[in-house]
């Protein structure tokens, strides 16, 4: 029950944060930039201002599907962000360019996260199976150590590390974006504050995810420590 409570609470908080985030973006999508620049134009200008000429800005389907791909060096903006000329679009476009700038500068945490991606992609196929089967064996055997459960928890530990490495990367990308927006006077004061608030709420989704993963890890570890205390 404790596990389902943690997962349920995390899921509920995630829904709340994502709902607020989407509402913020809808509202800020009504605030048109005084410069009349689209998300695509904002991204291209920020890249050019930082001397980045080998990254292409593309339009992709979906909502909040914006991301930077370090493999093919592309800024992928959702259709609305790509075309709109609003405070919301400028925030997202500049943020993704922040990741491109991190890549260009060799930002260490980004390099570490990129190295972890293939490992996590492989291990994600086995994490749930290992943990669930490991828990079944653990409880059915009266609390005897389960190698499968330990393997599952070890793999899940990588997920937690990945989540917490992502936090400073996202905050740093936002800071780079906001610094550029402020220094280049691309937005006025009102537009700047709206863009900043948008990015803060976007960052909250990563914070909730990281804390939720940590709570699950603590629960899994407590299974062993709790059993040891009972035996003692």
C-alpha positions as CSV (number, residue, x, y, z in Angstrom):
1,X,0.0,0.0,0.0
2,X,2.9,2.4,0.8
3,X,4.3,1.9,-2.7
4,X,0.9,2.6,-4.4
5,X,0.5,5.7,-2.1
6,X,3.8,7.1,-3.3
7,X,3.1,6.4,-6.9
8,X,-0.4,7.7,-6.6
9,X,0.7,10.9,-4.9
10,X,3.4,11.5,-7.4
11,X,1.0,11.0,-10.2
12,X,-1.6,13.3,-8.7
13,X,1.0,16.1,-8.1
14,X,2.3,15.6,-11.7
15,X,-1.2,16.1,-13.0
16,X,-1.7,19.2,-11.0
17,X,1.6,20.7,-12.1
18,X,1.1,19.8,-15.7
19,X,-2.4,21.3,-15.6
20,X,-1.1,24.6,-14.2
21,X,1.7,24.6,-16.7
22,X,-0.7,24.1,-19.6
23,X,-3.0,26.8,-18.3
24,X,0.0,29.2,-18.0
25,X,1.1,28.5,-21.5
26,X,-2.5,29.0,-22.8
27,X,-2.7,32.4,-21.0
28,X,0.8,33.5,-22.1
29,X,0.0,32.4,-25.6
30,X,-2.3,35.4,-25.7
31,X,0.4,37.8,-24.9
32,X,2.0,38.8,-28.2
33,X,5.6,40.0,-28.4
34,X,6.2,43.7,-29.1
35,X,8.9,42.5,-31.5
36,X,6.5,40.2,-33.4
37,X,9.2,37.5,-33.6
38,X,8.0,33.8,-33.8
39,X,9.5,31.0,-31.8
40,X,11.5,29.9,-34.9
41,X,12.9,33.4,-35.3
42,X,13.7,33.7,-31.6
43,X,15.6,30.3,-31.7
44,X,17.5,31.2,-34.8
45,X,18.5,34.6,-33.5
46,X,19.7,33.2,-30.1
47,X,21.7,30.5,-31.9
48,X,23.3,33.1,-34.2
49,X,24.1,35.4,-31.4
50,X,26.0,32.6,-29.7
51,X,27.9,31.7,-32.9
52,X,26.0,28.4,-33.3
53,X,25.5,27.8,-37.1
54,X,25.3,24.0,-37.3
55,X,22.0,23.6,-35.4
56,X,18.7,23.6,-37.3
57,X,15.3,24.7,-36.0
58,X,12.5,22.3,-36.9
59,X,8.8,22.1,-36.3
60,X,7.3,18.9,-34.8
61,X,3.8,17.7,-34.0
62,X,2.2,17.7,-30.6
63,X,1.9,20.0,-27.5
64,X,4.9,20.5,-25.1
65,X,7.0,18.2,-27.4
66,X,9.8,20.8,-27.7
67,X,13.3,19.4,-27.2
68,X,16.9,19.7,-28.3
69,X,18.4,16.7,-30.1
70,X,22.2,16.6,-29.5
71,X,22.7,13.7,-31.9
72,X,21.5,15.5,-35.1
73,X,21.8,19.0,-33.6
74,X,18.3,20.1,-34.1
75,X,16.0,22.4,-32.0
76,X,12.6,20.7,-32.3
77,X,9.7,23.1,-31.5
78,X,6.0,22.1,-31.4
79,X,4.0,23.7,-34.2
80,X,2.4,26.3,-31.9
81,X,5.8,27.3,-30.4
82,X,7.4,27.3,-33.8
83,X,4.8,29.7,-35.4
84,X,3.5,31.8,-32.5
85,X,4.8,35.2,-31.6
86,X,4.0,35.1,-27.8
87,X,5.7,35.1,-24.4
88,X,5.1,31.4,-24.1
89,X,6.7,30.6,-27.5
90,X,9.7,32.8,-26.8
91,X,10.3,31.1,-23.4
92,X,10.3,27.6,-24.8
93,X,12.3,28.4,-27.9
94,X,15.0,30.2,-25.9
95,X,15.1,27.4,-23.4
96,X,15.8,24.7,-26.0
97,X,18.5,26.9,-27.4
98,X,20.0,27.0,-23.9
99,X,20.5,23.2,-24.3
100,X,22.2,23.7,-27.7
101,X,24.5,26.3,-26.0
102,X,25.3,23.8,-23.2
103,X,26.2,21.2,-25.9
104,X,28.4,23.7,-27.7
105,X,30.2,24.6,-24.5
106,X,30.7,21.0,-23.4
107,X,28.5,21.4,-20.2
108,X,29.7,18.5,-18.1
109,X,26.3,17.5,-16.6
110,X,24.8,17.4,-20.1
111,X,27.6,15.1,-21.3
112,X,27.1,12.8,-18.3
113,X,23.3,12.6,-18.9
114,X,23.9,11.9,-22.6
115,X,26.2,9.0,-21.7
116,X,23.5,7.6,-19.3
117,X,20.7,7.7,-22.0
118,X,21.6,4.5,-23.8
119,X,22.1,2.7,-20.5
120,X,18.7,3.8,-19.2
121,X,17.0,3.0,-22.5
122,X,18.3,-0.6,-22.2
123,X,17.7,-1.0,-18.5
124,X,14.2,0.5,-18.6
125,X,13.0,-2.7,-20.3
126,X,13.8,-4.7,-17.2
127,X,13.3,-2.4,-14.2
128,X,9.6,-3.1,-13.6
129,X,9.9,-6.8,-14.3
130,X,12.9,-7.1,-12.0
131,X,11.3,-5.1,-9.1
132,X,7.9,-6.7,-9.3
133,X,9.2,-10.3,-9.6
134,X,11.8,-9.5,-6.9
135,X,9.2,-8.2,-4.5
136,X,7.1,-11.3,-5.1
137,X,10.0,-13.6,-4.4
138,X,11.1,-11.5,-1.4
139,X,7.7,-11.7,0.4
140,X,6.8,-15.2,-0.6
141,X,10.2,-16.4,0.8
142,X,9.6,-14.7,4.1
143,X,12.0,-11.9,3.5
144,X,15.0,-13.7,2.2
145,X,17.4,-11.6,0.0
146,X,16.4,-11.6,-3.6
147,X,19.1,-11.0,-6.2
148,X,16.5,-10.0,-8.7
149,X,15.0,-7.4,-6.4
150,X,18.5,-6.0,-5.7
151,X,19.2,-5.8,-9.5
152,X,15.9,-4.0,-10.0
153,X,16.6,-1.5,-7.2
154,X,20.1,-1.0,-8.7
155,X,18.6,-0.2,-12.1
156,X,16.1,2.1,-10.5
157,X,18.9,3.9,-8.7
158,X,20.2,4.9,-12.2
159,X,16.8,6.4,-13.0
160,X,16.9,8.5,-9.8
161,X,20.5,9.7,-10.6
162,X,19.3,10.6,-14.1
163,X,16.4,12.5,-12.7
164,X,18.5,14.6,-10.4
165,X,21.2,15.2,-13.0
166,X,18.5,16.6,-15.2
167,X,17.4,19.2,-12.7
168,X,20.5,21.5,-12.9
169,X,20.6,21.0,-16.6
170,X,17.1,22.3,-17.1
171,X,17.6,25.2,-14.7
172,X,20.8,26.1,-16.3
173,X,19.2,26.1,-19.8
174,X,16.5,28.4,-18.5
175,X,19.0,30.8,-16.9
176,X,20.9,31.0,-20.2
177,X,17.7,31.7,-22.1
178,X,16.5,34.4,-19.7
179,X,19.9,36.0,-19.6
180,X,19.9,36.3,-23.4
181,X,16.3,37.6,-23.5
182,X,17.2,40.3,-21.0
183,X,20.5,41.3,-22.4
184,X,19.3,41.4,-26.0
185,X,16.1,43.3,-25.2
186,X,14.1,40.8,-27.3
187,X,11.3,41.1,-24.8
188,X,9.9,44.0,-22.7
189,X,9.7,43.7,-18.9
190,X,6.2,42.2,-18.9
191,X,7.1,39.6,-21.5
192,X,10.3,38.8,-19.7
193,X,8.4,38.0,-16.4
194,X,5.8,35.9,-18.2
195,X,8.6,33.9,-20.0
196,X,10.4,33.4,-16.7
197,X,7.2,32.2,-14.9
198,X,6.6,29.8,-17.8
199,X,10.0,28.3,-17.5
200,X,9.7,28.0,-13.7
201,X,6.6,26.0,-14.0
202,X,8.1,23.8,-16.7
203,X,11.0,23.1,-14.3
204,X,8.6,22.0,-11.6
205,X,7.6,19.0,-13.7
206,X,11.2,17.8,-13.5
207,X,11.3,18.5,-9.8
208,X,8.2,16.5,-9.1
209,X,9.5,13.6,-11.2
210,X,12.8,13.5,-9.4
211,X,11.3,13.6,-6.0
212,X,8.8,11.0,-6.9
213,X,11.6,8.7,-8.1
214,X,13.6,9.3,-4.9
215,X,10.5,8.5,-2.8
216,X,10.1,5.2,-4.6
217,X,13.8,4.4,-4.2
218,X,13.7,5.1,-0.4
219,X,10.6,2.8,-0.2
220,X,12.4,-0.1,-2.0
221,X,15.5,0.3,0.3
222,X,13.3,0.4,3.4
223,X,12.1,-3.1,2.6
224,X,15.5,-4.5,3.3
225,X,16.3,-2.2,6.3
226,X,12.8,-2.9,7.8
227,X,13.3,-6.6,7.5
228,X,16.7,-6.4,9.1
229,X,15.3,-4.5,12.0
230,X,12.6,-7.2,12.5
231,X,15.2,-9.9,12.5
232,X,17.3,-8.0,15.0
